[in-house]
Structure formats: structure tokens, C-alpha cells
């Protein structure tokens, strides 16, 4: 048994964690980030995009109040659904998070100007994890650009 394996075994048996390896910490961070992406993708697809895409009365009423009508409702729903799917695709994760962040900035402005700030905190709360994902997955942007330039 190597020294590091023996050390890890003694730590595991005593229940005391003295230090954590970089790889274990990095692995847990990647799992947490991926879990966050899945949760946000589910939220944007089901709770946000779906009511708009099926023309639910609550969504239709909001878009009518804004003066955007059904065309605006379907467009925003499609963008949200595309962003949700993009959060799950490795090459598009960062771009999707950036796009959804832009939608959240727009939603915040609409909440302030059209609806007098009612529910204005929601897009800001969503903006925080989206910004984290965009930053953490930023290396995919270069890879996406290389793929696009190779095809063009």
C-alpha cells in the first residue's frame, strides 16, 4: 500500500478530513456546476418557456399587457427553450448562459418599466448563476469559434 493510499485509508476510517486534493475539489466543483446547469435548464424549459410556447393564458396576458402580443411571447419562449437546451450541450454552455443572461437583463428592465418593479428580483436572482456558468465555461467559446470557422 502506498503512503498516500494508507493516509487516505486512515483518514477515511477516522472520519477526519485533514486536506482535500485538488482533483477531488475540482471534481466536486464540476459536478456542482453541471447540476446547476441542469436545474436551470429544467427551469427555463418547463417553468418559463413552456407556458409561453403553449400560449398559456397567464403568459398571454403578460405579453398583451406589454404590447408584445403572441409573436413576442412565442419569440421569448423559443429563445428560453433554445437557451435551456444550450445549457446542456457542452459546446454551447457558455453562449447559452450569456444569451439567457441577456434575456434576464431584458426581463429586469421590463419588470421595472412596465410592471413597476413587481417581481424584478427574479431575473436578477437568475442572472447570478447564469453569469457563473458563462464565466466557468468560457473556454468553450473559443472551441465553438474554432468549429464555426472550420465550417465557414
Phi, psi and omega in degrees: 000130180287165182297318180291324178292318178296319179296317179295322179294319179291324177294317181296320182287329180275341180081006181256129177257115181275312180211154182244140181287156178299322183291322179293317178295317178295321179295316179295323178294319178295320179294317179297317180294317179295320177298318178299318179297318180295316179298314179295321178298316178297317179299309184295324181287314188267312186276335185251305184285317186303312179301326179287319184286335177265001178069036179302144186301325179295318179290318181298320180296318180297314182289330173293318178300326180281342183087014182266340178064194185289330179298315177296320180298312180293323179295313179295319178299318179294319178296319178295319178294318177298319177295320179298315178295318180299326178297338182265349182259119187310319183288337185252001186306308183292315180298320178296317179296322178294315179298315178294328176297318177299318176298321181290325175296315177298318179297321178297314180297317178297317180299321180287316188274322184266321187250021175054036175084000179295126181064024181290339181288331184302309179296329178292321178296318179290333180295328182296303179293329178295320177295319177300314180296314180301319181288314183294330182257018186299335180295334179294336180298317178295320178295318178298317179298317178299318179296316181294322180289327177294325182280335186269000000 
